[in-house]
Amino acid sequence: RKETRFKKLWKIRLSSQMTSIPEFGQAYRVVHREFRQAGLFK
């Protein structure tokens, strides 16, 4: 699953772009829910 790779790189990739980085699990669930509601995921 890609989730494991995203979680591993979450802070590394975003730390130079954001001052406050949200917790990965919460952000991942919100994005996944929105994609599912938009019909992009089953």
PDB file with SEQRES, HELIX, SHEET and CRYST1 records, atoms N, CA, C and O in Angstrom:
SEQRES   1 A   42  ARG LYS GLU THR ARG PHE LYS LYS LEU TRP LYS ILE ARG          
SEQRES   2 A   42  LEU SER SER GLN MET THR SER ILE PRO GLU PHE GLY GLN          
SEQRES   3 A   42  ALA TYR ARG VAL VAL HIS ARG GLU PHE ARG GLN ALA GLY          
SEQRES   4 A   42  LEU PHE LYS                                                  
HELIX    1 AA1 LYS A    2  LEU A   14  1                                  13    
HELIX    2 AA2 PHE A   24  GLN A   37  1                                  14    
CRYST1    1.000    1.000    1.000  90.00  90.00  90.00 P 1           1          
ATOM      1  N   ARG A   1       0.808  -1.198   0.000  1.00  0.00           N  
ATOM      2  CA  ARG A   1       0.000   0.000   0.000  1.00  0.00           C  
ATOM      3  C   ARG A   1       0.848   1.257   0.000  1.00  0.00           C  
ATOM      4  O   ARG A   1       1.914   1.297   0.615  1.00  0.00           O  
ATOM      5  N   LYS A   2       0.391   2.241  -0.664  1.00  0.00           N  
ATOM      6  CA  LYS A   2       1.132   3.502  -0.736  1.00  0.00           C  
ATOM      7  C   LYS A   2       1.089   4.268   0.580  1.00  0.00           C  
ATOM      8  O   LYS A   2       1.942   5.118   0.837  1.00  0.00           O  
ATOM      9  N   GLU A   3       0.112   3.973   1.400  1.00  0.00           N  
ATOM     10  CA  GLU A   3      -0.037   4.689   2.671  1.00  0.00           C  
ATOM     11  C   GLU A   3       1.233   4.599   3.516  1.00  0.00           C  
ATOM     12  O   GLU A   3       1.633   5.585   4.136  1.00  0.00           O  
ATOM     13  N   THR A   4       1.860   3.445   3.547  1.00  0.00           N  
ATOM     14  CA  THR A   4       3.079   3.256   4.331  1.00  0.00           C  
ATOM     15  C   THR A   4       4.196   4.169   3.842  1.00  0.00           C  
ATOM     16  O   THR A   4       4.903   4.780   4.644  1.00  0.00           O  
ATOM     17  N   ARG A   5       4.351   4.260   2.534  1.00  0.00           N  
ATOM     18  CA  ARG A   5       5.386   5.124   1.962  1.00  0.00           C  
ATOM     19  C   ARG A   5       5.078   6.598   2.237  1.00  0.00           C  
ATOM     20  O   ARG A   5       5.974   7.364   2.591  1.00  0.00           O  
ATOM     21  N   PHE A   6       3.818   6.992   2.073  1.00  0.00           N  
ATOM     22  CA  PHE A   6       3.423   8.379   2.346  1.00  0.00           C  
ATOM     23  C   PHE A   6       3.701   8.743   3.804  1.00  0.00           C  
ATOM     24  O   PHE A   6       4.222   9.819   4.098  1.00  0.00           O  
ATOM     25  N   LYS A   7       3.348   7.833   4.709  1.00  0.00           N  
ATOM     26  CA  LYS A   7       3.543   8.095   6.136  1.00  0.00           C  
ATOM     27  C   LYS A   7       5.022   8.274   6.457  1.00  0.00           C  
ATOM     28  O   LYS A   7       5.390   9.149   7.241  1.00  0.00           O  
ATOM     29  N   LYS A   8       5.859   7.456   5.860  1.00  0.00           N  
ATOM     30  CA  LYS A   8       7.300   7.525   6.107  1.00  0.00           C  
ATOM     31  C   LYS A   8       7.890   8.861   5.652  1.00  0.00           C  
ATOM     32  O   LYS A   8       8.769   9.409   6.317  1.00  0.00           O  
ATOM     33  N   LEU A   9       7.413   9.383   4.527  1.00  0.00           N  
ATOM     34  CA  LEU A   9       7.972  10.603   3.949  1.00  0.00           C  
ATOM     35  C   LEU A   9       7.222  11.874   4.344  1.00  0.00           C  
ATOM     36  O   LEU A   9       7.627  12.971   3.959  1.00  0.00           O  
ATOM     37  N   TRP A  10       6.142  11.743   5.099  1.00  0.00           N  
ATOM     38  CA  TRP A  10       5.246  12.857   5.420  1.00  0.00           C  
ATOM     39  C   TRP A  10       5.985  14.077   5.960  1.00  0.00           C  
ATOM     40  O   TRP A  10       5.921  15.148   5.357  1.00  0.00           O  
ATOM     41  N   LYS A  11       6.678  13.937   7.073  1.00  0.00           N  
ATOM     42  CA  LYS A  11       7.362  15.082   7.694  1.00  0.00           C  
ATOM     43  C   LYS A  11       8.584  15.510   6.888  1.00  0.00           C  
ATOM     44  O   LYS A  11       8.875  16.701   6.787  1.00  0.00           O  
ATOM     45  N   ILE A  12       9.292  14.553   6.321  1.00  0.00           N  
ATOM     46  CA  ILE A  12      10.502  14.871   5.548  1.00  0.00           C  
ATOM     47  C   ILE A  12      10.169  15.781   4.375  1.00  0.00           C  
ATOM     48  O   ILE A  12      10.844  16.785   4.149  1.00  0.00           O  
ATOM     49  N   ARG A  13       9.142  15.434   3.643  1.00  0.00           N  
ATOM     50  CA  ARG A  13       8.790  16.200   2.444  1.00  0.00           C  
ATOM     51  C   ARG A  13       8.095  17.523   2.760  1.00  0.00           C  
ATOM     52  O   ARG A  13       8.278  18.499   2.034  1.00  0.00           O  
ATOM     53  N   LEU A  14       7.307  17.572   3.824  1.00  0.00           N  
ATOM     54  CA  LEU A  14       6.518  18.772   4.107  1.00  0.00           C  
ATOM     55  C   LEU A  14       7.197  19.783   5.030  1.00  0.00           C  
ATOM     56  O   LEU A  14       6.797  20.947   5.065  1.00  0.00           O  
ATOM     57  N   SER A  15       8.206  19.361   5.767  1.00  0.00           N  
ATOM     58  CA  SER A  15       8.807  20.252   6.768  1.00  0.00           C  
ATOM     59  C   SER A  15       9.379  21.531   6.168  1.00  0.00           C  
ATOM     60  O   SER A  15       9.374  22.568   6.831  1.00  0.00           O  
ATOM     61  N   SER A  16       9.862  21.486   4.952  1.00  0.00           N  
ATOM     62  CA  SER A  16      10.414  22.697   4.336  1.00  0.00           C  
ATOM     63  C   SER A  16       9.325  23.568   3.698  1.00  0.00           C  
ATOM     64  O   SER A  16       9.590  24.699   3.292  1.00  0.00           O  
ATOM     65  N   GLN A  17       8.100  23.036   3.612  1.00  0.00           N  
ATOM     66  CA  GLN A  17       7.018  23.758   2.952  1.00  0.00           C  
ATOM     67  C   GLN A  17       5.974  24.312   3.917  1.00  0.00           C  
ATOM     68  O   GLN A  17       5.250  25.248   3.579  1.00  0.00           O  
ATOM     69  N   MET A  18       5.894  23.735   5.121  1.00  0.00           N  
ATOM     70  CA  MET A  18       4.858  24.122   6.080  1.00  0.00           C  
ATOM     71  C   MET A  18       5.472  24.328   7.460  1.00  0.00           C  
ATOM     72  O   MET A  18       6.393  23.612   7.851  1.00  0.00           O  
ATOM     73  N   THR A  19       4.959  25.306   8.192  1.00  0.00           N  
ATOM     74  CA  THR A  19       5.451  25.517   9.554  1.00  0.00           C  
ATOM     75  C   THR A  19       4.785  24.569  10.542  1.00  0.00           C  
ATOM     76  O   THR A  19       5.411  24.145  11.514  1.00  0.00           O  
ATOM     77  N   SER A  20       3.533  24.238  10.302  1.00  0.00           N  
ATOM     78  CA  SER A  20       2.795  23.330  11.169  1.00  0.00           C  
ATOM     79  C   SER A  20       2.275  22.170  10.322  1.00  0.00           C  
ATOM     80  O   SER A  20       1.406  22.353   9.470  1.00  0.00           O  
ATOM     81  N   ILE A  21       2.810  20.986  10.562  1.00  0.00           N  
ATOM     82  CA  ILE A  21       2.444  19.812   9.771  1.00  0.00           C  
ATOM     83  C   ILE A  21       1.374  19.019  10.521  1.00  0.00           C  
ATOM     84  O   ILE A  21       1.584  18.633  11.670  1.00  0.00           O  
ATOM     85  N   PRO A  22       0.224  18.772   9.879  1.00  0.00           N  
ATOM     86  CA  PRO A  22      -0.831  17.997  10.543  1.00  0.00           C  
ATOM     87  C   PRO A  22      -0.414  16.537  10.731  1.00  0.00           C  
ATOM     88  O   PRO A  22       0.474  16.042  10.038  1.00  0.00           O  
ATOM     89  N   GLU A  23      -1.053  15.870  11.658  1.00  0.00           N  
ATOM     90  CA  GLU A  23      -0.797  14.457  11.905  1.00  0.00           C  
ATOM     91  C   GLU A  23      -1.178  13.669  10.655  1.00  0.00           C  
ATOM     92  O   GLU A  23      -2.242  13.903  10.081  1.00  0.00           O  
ATOM     93  N   PHE A  24      -0.332  12.748  10.230  1.00  0.00           N  
ATOM     94  CA  PHE A  24      -0.524  12.036   8.974  1.00  0.00           C  
ATOM     95  C   PHE A  24      -1.838  11.261   8.921  1.00  0.00           C  
ATOM     96  O   PHE A  24      -2.584  11.385   7.949  1.00  0.00           O  
ATOM     97  N   GLY A  25      -2.128  10.479   9.929  1.00  0.00           N  
ATOM     98  CA  GLY A  25      -3.312   9.627   9.910  1.00  0.00           C  
ATOM     99  C   GLY A  25      -4.598  10.402   9.707  1.00  0.00           C  
ATOM    100  O   GLY A  25      -5.461   9.993   8.931  1.00  0.00           O  
ATOM    101  N   GLN A  26      -4.725  11.508  10.396  1.00  0.00           N  
ATOM    102  CA  GLN A  26      -5.932  12.332  10.273  1.00  0.00           C  
ATOM    103  C   GLN A  26      -6.037  12.923   8.869  1.00  0.00           C  
ATOM    104  O   GLN A  26      -7.104  12.877   8.257  1.00  0.00           O  
ATOM    105  N   ALA A  27      -4.946  13.474   8.359  1.00  0.00           N  
ATOM    106  CA  ALA A  27      -4.959  14.072   7.017  1.00  0.00           C  
ATOM    107  C   ALA A  27      -5.246  13.015   5.956  1.00  0.00           C  
ATOM    108  O   ALA A  27      -5.993  13.272   5.012  1.00  0.00           O  
ATOM    109  N   TYR A  28      -4.663  11.841   6.103  1.00  0.00           N  
ATOM    110  CA  TYR A  28      -4.859  10.767   5.131  1.00  0.00           C  
ATOM    111  C   TYR A  28      -6.329  10.338   5.093  1.00  0.00           C  
ATOM    112  O   TYR A  28      -6.892  10.133   4.018  1.00  0.00           O  
ATOM    113  N   ARG A  29      -6.941  10.203   6.264  1.00  0.00           N  
ATOM    114  CA  ARG A  29      -8.353   9.798   6.324  1.00  0.00           C  
ATOM    115  C   ARG A  29      -9.262  10.835   5.675  1.00  0.00           C  
ATOM    116  O   ARG A  29     -10.186  10.480   4.943  1.00  0.00           O  
ATOM    117  N   VAL A  30      -9.006  12.106   5.940  1.00  0.00           N  
ATOM    118  CA  VAL A  30      -9.835  13.175   5.368  1.00  0.00           C  
ATOM    119  C   VAL A  30      -9.728  13.181   3.846  1.00  0.00           C  
ATOM    120  O   VAL A  30     -10.742  13.245   3.151  1.00  0.00           O  
ATOM    121  N   VAL A  31      -8.516  13.115   3.333  1.00  0.00           N  
ATOM    122  CA  VAL A  31      -8.314  13.127   1.878  1.00  0.00           C  
ATOM    123  C   VAL A  31      -8.933  11.885   1.247  1.00  0.00           C  
ATOM    124  O   VAL A  31      -9.589  11.978   0.209  1.00  0.00           O  
ATOM    125  N   HIS A  32      -8.732  10.734   1.861  1.00  0.00           N  
ATOM    126  CA  HIS A  32      -9.284   9.487   1.324  1.00  0.00           C  
ATOM    127  C   HIS A  32     -10.812   9.546   1.291  1.00  0.00           C  
ATOM    128  O   HIS A  32     -11.426   9.109   0.318  1.00  0.00           O  
ATOM    129  N   ARG A  33     -11.428  10.084   2.345  1.00  0.00           N  
ATOM    130  CA  ARG A  33     -12.888  10.214   2.401  1.00  0.00           C  
ATOM    131  C   ARG A  33     -13.393  11.136   1.290  1.00  0.00           C  
ATOM    132  O   ARG A  33     -14.379  10.823   0.623  1.00  0.00           O  
ATOM    133  N   GLU A  34     -12.725  12.262   1.094  1.00  0.00           N  
ATOM    134  CA  GLU A  34     -13.136  13.208   0.047  1.00  0.00           C  
ATOM    135  C   GLU A  34     -13.008  12.587  -1.342  1.00  0.00           C  
ATOM    136  O   GLU A  34     -13.889  12.766  -2.183  1.00  0.00           O  
ATOM    137  N   PHE A  35     -11.936  11.871  -1.583  1.00  0.00           N  
ATOM    138  CA  PHE A  35     -11.756  11.201  -2.879  1.00  0.00           C  
ATOM    139  C   PHE A  35     -12.839  10.150  -3.101  1.00  0.00           C  
ATOM    140  O   PHE A  35     -13.372  10.020  -4.203  1.00  0.00           O  
ATOM    141  N   ARG A  36     -13.161   9.396  -2.038  1.00  0.00           N  
ATOM    142  CA  ARG A  36     -14.194   8.361  -2.145  1.00  0.00           C  
ATOM    143  C   ARG A  36     -15.553   8.989  -2.442  1.00  0.00           C  
ATOM    144  O   ARG A  36     -16.306   8.474  -3.268  1.00  0.00           O  
ATOM    145  N   GLN A  37     -15.870  10.093  -1.777  1.00  0.00           N  
ATOM    146  CA  GLN A  37     -17.149  10.774  -2.004  1.00  0.00           C  
ATOM    147  C   GLN A  37     -17.226  11.374  -3.402  1.00  0.00           C  
ATOM    148  O   GLN A  37     -18.312  11.500  -3.967  1.00  0.00           O  
ATOM    149  N   ALA A  38     -16.083  11.740  -3.957  1.00  0.00           N  
ATOM    150  CA  ALA A  38     -16.041  12.306  -5.310  1.00  0.00           C  
ATOM    151  C   ALA A  38     -16.065  11.210  -6.373  1.00  0.00           C  
ATOM    152  O   ALA A  38     -16.109  11.500  -7.569  1.00  0.00           O  
ATOM    153  N   GLY A  39     -16.037   9.948  -5.935  1.00  0.00           N  
ATOM    154  CA  GLY A  39     -16.085   8.838  -6.872  1.00  0.00           C  
ATOM    155  C   GLY A  39     -14.733   8.455  -7.448  1.00  0.00           C  
ATOM    156  O   GLY A  39     -14.665   7.735  -8.445  1.00  0.00           O  
ATOM    157  N   LEU A  40     -13.660   8.926  -6.833  1.00  0.00           N  
ATOM    158  CA  LEU A  40     -12.326   8.604  -7.333  1.00  0.00           C  
ATOM    159  C   LEU A  40     -11.811   7.281  -6.776  1.00  0.00           C  
ATOM    160  O   LEU A  40     -10.950   6.647  -7.387  1.00  0.00           O  
ATOM    161  N   PHE A  41     -12.331   6.855  -5.615  1.00  0.00           N  
ATOM    162  CA  PHE A  41     -11.998   5.569  -5.001  1.00  0.00           C  
ATOM    163  C   PHE A  41     -13.280   4.796  -4.795  1.00  0.00           C  
ATOM    164  O   PHE A  41     -14.363   5.372  -4.689  1.00  0.00           O  
ATOM    165  N   LYS A  42     -13.146   3.495  -4.740  1.00  0.00           N  
ATOM    166  CA  LYS A  42     -14.314   2.647  -4.464  1.00  0.00           C  
ATOM    167  C   LYS A  42     -14.397   2.346  -3.004  1.00  0.00           C  
ATOM    168  O   LYS A  42     -15.311   1.646  -2.569  1.00  0.00           O  
TER     169      LYS A  42                                                      
END                                                                             
